[in-house]
Amino acid sequence: MNQEKITQEAKELMDEFSEALDKISLEEDIGIERDDQVRDPKLEKLDEQFRGIMFDNAPNKDSDFIIAEKKKW
């Protein structure tokens, strides 16, 4: 009998929640529109600077690769 009561209360709760969700309107357009979808070529210089900083901070590196530990955390 207790199981039936819990089942009935859960159904009523889900019905109330479903009705509340029906009242919500989500007519927003999700997404970003941009004039230009490609990177600016001027950023390549910044990318090289960023790359240099990353390699300077990396404790383990091998020529063009940063060696990171795997599954030790």
C-alpha positions, -999 to 999 in steps of 0.1 A, spaced: 0 0 0 29 24 8 44 17 -26 11 26 -44 9 59 -24 45 68 -34 38 59 -71 7 81 -71 24 111 -55 53 108 -80 29 107 -109 11 138 -96 44 156 -91 55 148 -126 22 159 -141 24 192 -122 59 197 -135 49 188 -170 21 214 -169 45 240 -156 70 233 -184 42 237 -210 36 273 -198 72 283 -205 79 298 -239 113 294 -254 112 313 -287 147 326 -285 171 320 -314 201 303 -300 233 309 -318 257 337 -328 257 354 -362 290 369 -372 299 389 -403 331 369 -407 333 333 -398 371 329 -403 400 340 -382 417 372 -389 452 366 -405 466 393 -383 461 369 -354 489 345 -366 515 367 -350 496 365 -317 494 327 -321 532 324 -323 535 345 -292 510 324 -274 527 292 -286 561 305 -273 546 313 -239 529 278 -237 562 261 -245 581 282 -220 557 272 -193 556 235 -202 578 214 -179 583 185 -204 586 192 -242 601 175 -272 608 198 -302 573 208 -313 553 188 -288 543 193 -251 546 160 -232 517 158 -207 511 132 -181 483 107 -187 459 93 -162 479 102 -131 452 124 -115 
